[in-house]
Amino acid sequence: MALQTPSGLREAAALWHERLRDGPSEDMRRGFEAWLEASPDHRPAYASIERTWAMLQKTAETPSILALRHETALRLTRQTSRRLRPVRALAAAVAVMALGMVAWGLLAPARLPDALTAWMRDLWPGDSHYSTTTGERLSATLRDGSQITLDTQSELEVAFTKAERTVRLRHGQAFFEVAKDKTRPFVVEVNNRRFIAVGTAFDVRLDDDQIQVTMIEGVVRVEHAQPRAGSAGGGSPSTTPEMASEGRGGSGVAEPASSVPSTIPQDARPPRAETFLSAGEQLIVDRHSEDRVRAADTERATSWRRGQLMFDSVRLGDAVAEVNRYSETKIELADPSLADVRISGSFATGRSEVFVEAVTTYFPIQVSASSERAVILKARR
């Protein structure tokens, strides 16, 4: 029998460990016993894998490992059935190396989470893709510890490099809670804007050509950049700015509201040449007008994270468009004049029937037709 290298012996022992964990057959058990007896080195090698596996299990709930487990699960759900086995094999290989590093004294047990995290990050590609369907919300922890939450019908891509943590929002809405790393800025690219942060919390929404950024904590710097070909994001790398740092349910109540213009308020100010957004501010980027910074209603801007839509003297036409984002059953206004009716209230996302009931109760509006695909509203005569 040819002699095995230490790495080959570790791999063989770890693979036997993996097979036995899946519920071995009698033939497999006999094969395992034969392997143990084949060399005096096999039994201690397997015992060390078992000890280290138990140690690894104790670290499974640490934040860094939880983040990687979450990312791995997301990747697995996006693989085809033909690719599931190779992906699983890669995950097993990661565990083999980590176990072997501890078993042979190359890594102190106390440092296992940090070392395993770093090694796994080097193995996997730097890009990730996240998307949601109608009515869906998705939360994920990125490899750097930053957290993202996607709203309905949203899509973004993550591309981390050693110099920059880049996220490109293709469409929809996302909330970012950025982990601090002054040596590697976190950049959200939307159309021809780059929002550069170190450790902040902010909400970004892209509707057609309009961008809305709402700051919750910290500061971000806004840069203009040329979009990449075939991409919604763009721009060249930037230096690090020095700056301070679910579910559905509920009911809606609508009430008539006085007519208040829905245009940008008078206190809105044009941004400086180099724009910094601070907590409590909101940036509106519209190709039809200059960029504007205004005071933000942060609770309303982020209410979608709680499964709620909050309207304060909003045009019914705009409220309907917002409600429709979360439901396959679309509300339509048969009378164009109804679009200018003002509505206030809080409604659960994905519950368009509750919204319709409230509107038809508090306003002279009625349902003229209804199906699984659409609900038509018209003025009640």
Secondary structure in CASP SS format (residue, H / E / C, confidence):
PFRMAT SS
TARGET T0000
AUTHOR 0000-0000-0000
METHOD secondary structure of the structure
MODEL  1
M C 1.00
A C 1.00
L C 1.00
Q C 1.00
T C 1.00
P H 1.00
S H 1.00
G H 1.00
L H 1.00
R H 1.00
E H 1.00
A H 1.00
A H 1.00
A H 1.00
L H 1.00
W H 1.00
H H 1.00
E H 1.00
R H 1.00
L H 1.00
R H 1.00
D C 1.00
G C 1.00
P C 1.00
S C 1.00
E H 1.00
D H 1.00
M H 1.00
R H 1.00
R H 1.00
G H 1.00
F H 1.00
E H 1.00
A H 1.00
W H 1.00
L H 1.00
E H 1.00
A H 1.00
S C 1.00
P C 1.00
D C 1.00
H H 1.00
R H 1.00
P H 1.00
A H 1.00
Y H 1.00
A H 1.00
S H 1.00
I H 1.00
E H 1.00
R H 1.00
T H 1.00
W H 1.00
A H 1.00
M H 1.00
L H 1.00
Q H 1.00
K H 1.00
T C 1.00
A C 1.00
E C 1.00
T C 1.00
P H 1.00
S H 1.00
I H 1.00
L H 1.00
A H 1.00
L H 1.00
R H 1.00
H H 1.00
E H 1.00
T H 1.00
A H 1.00
L H 1.00
R H 1.00
L H 1.00
T H 1.00
R C 1.00
Q C 1.00
T C 1.00
S H 1.00
R H 1.00
R H 1.00
L H 1.00
R H 1.00
P H 1.00
V H 1.00
R H 1.00
A H 1.00
L H 1.00
A H 1.00
A H 1.00
A H 1.00
V H 1.00
A H 1.00
V H 1.00
M H 1.00
A H 1.00
L H 1.00
G H 1.00
M H 1.00
V H 1.00
A H 1.00
W C 1.00
G C 1.00
L C 1.00
L C 1.00
A C 1.00
P H 1.00
A H 1.00
R H 1.00
L H 1.00
P H 1.00
D H 1.00
A H 1.00
L H 1.00
T H 1.00
A H 1.00
W H 1.00
M H 1.00
R H 1.00
D H 1.00
L H 1.00
W C 1.00
P C 1.00
G C 1.00
D E 1.00
S E 1.00
H E 1.00
Y E 1.00
S E 1.00
T C 1.00
T C 1.00
T C 1.00
G C 1.00
E C 1.00
R C 1.00
L E 1.00
S E 1.00
A E 1.00
T E 1.00
L C 1.00
R C 1.00
D C 1.00
G C 1.00
S C 1.00
Q E 1.00
I E 1.00
T E 1.00
L E 1.00
D C 1.00
T C 1.00
Q C 1.00
S C 1.00
E E 1.00
L E 1.00
E E 1.00
V E 1.00
A E 1.00
F E 1.00
T C 1.00
K C 1.00
A C 1.00
E C 1.00
R E 1.00
T E 1.00
V E 1.00
R E 1.00
L E 1.00
R E 1.00
H E 1.00
G E 1.00
Q E 1.00
A E 1.00
F E 1.00
F E 1.00
E E 1.00
V C 1.00
A C 1.00
K C 1.00
D C 1.00
K C 1.00
T C 1.00
R C 1.00
P C 1.00
F E 1.00
V E 1.00
V E 1.00
E E 1.00
V E 1.00
N C 1.00
N C 1.00
R E 1.00
R E 1.00
F E 1.00
I E 1.00
A E 1.00
V C 1.00
G C 1.00
T C 1.00
A E 1.00
F E 1.00
D E 1.00
V E 1.00
R E 1.00
L E 1.00
D E 1.00
D C 1.00
D C 1.00
Q E 1.00
I E 1.00
Q E 1.00
V E 1.00
T E 1.00
M E 1.00
I E 1.00
E E 1.00
G C 1.00
V E 1.00
V E 1.00
R E 1.00
V E 1.00
E E 1.00
H E 1.00
A C 1.00
Q C 1.00
P E 1.00
R C 1.00
A C 1.00
G C 1.00
S C 1.00
A C 1.00
G C 1.00
G E 1.00
G C 1.00
S C 1.00
P C 1.00
S C 1.00
T C 1.00
T C 1.00
P C 1.00
E C 1.00
M C 1.00
A C 1.00
S C 1.00
E C 1.00
G C 1.00
R C 1.00
G C 1.00
G C 1.00
S C 1.00
G C 1.00
V C 1.00
A C 1.00
E E 1.00
P E 1.00
A C 1.00
S C 1.00
S C 1.00
V C 1.00
P C 1.00
S C 1.00
T C 1.00
I C 1.00
P C 1.00
Q C 1.00
D C 1.00
A C 1.00
R E 1.00
P C 1.00
P C 1.00
R C 1.00
A C 1.00
E C 1.00
T E 1.00
F E 1.00
L E 1.00
S E 1.00
A C 1.00
G C 1.00
E E 1.00
Q E 1.00
L E 1.00
I E 1.00
V E 1.00
D C 1.00
R C 1.00
H C 1.00
S C 1.00
E C 1.00
D C 1.00
R E 1.00
V E 1.00
R E 1.00
A E 1.00
A C 1.00
D C 1.00
T H 1.00
E H 1.00
R H 1.00
A H 1.00
T C 1.00
S H 1.00
W H 1.00
R H 1.00
R H 1.00
G C 1.00
Q E 1.00
L E 1.00
M E 1.00
F E 1.00
D E 1.00
S E 1.00
V E 1.00
R E 1.00
L H 1.00
G H 1.00
D H 1.00
A H 1.00
V H 1.00
A H 1.00
E H 1.00
V H 1.00
N H 1.00
R C 1.00
Y C 1.00
S C 1.00
E C 1.00
T C 1.00
K E 1.00
I E 1.00
E E 1.00
L E 1.00
A C 1.00
D C 1.00
P H 1.00
S H 1.00
L H 1.00
A H 1.00
D H 1.00
V C 1.00
R E 1.00
I E 1.00
S E 1.00
G E 1.00
S E 1.00
F E 1.00
A E 1.00
T C 1.00
G C 1.00
R C 1.00
S H 1.00
E H 1.00
V H 1.00
F H 1.00
V H 1.00
E H 1.00
A H 1.00
V H 1.00
T H 1.00
T H 1.00
Y H 1.00
F C 1.00
P C 1.00
I E 1.00
Q E 1.00
V E 1.00
S E 1.00
A E 1.00
S E 1.00
S C 1.00
E C 1.00
R C 1.00
A E 1.00
V E 1.00
I E 1.00
L E 1.00
K E 1.00
A E 1.00
R C 1.00
R C 1.00
END
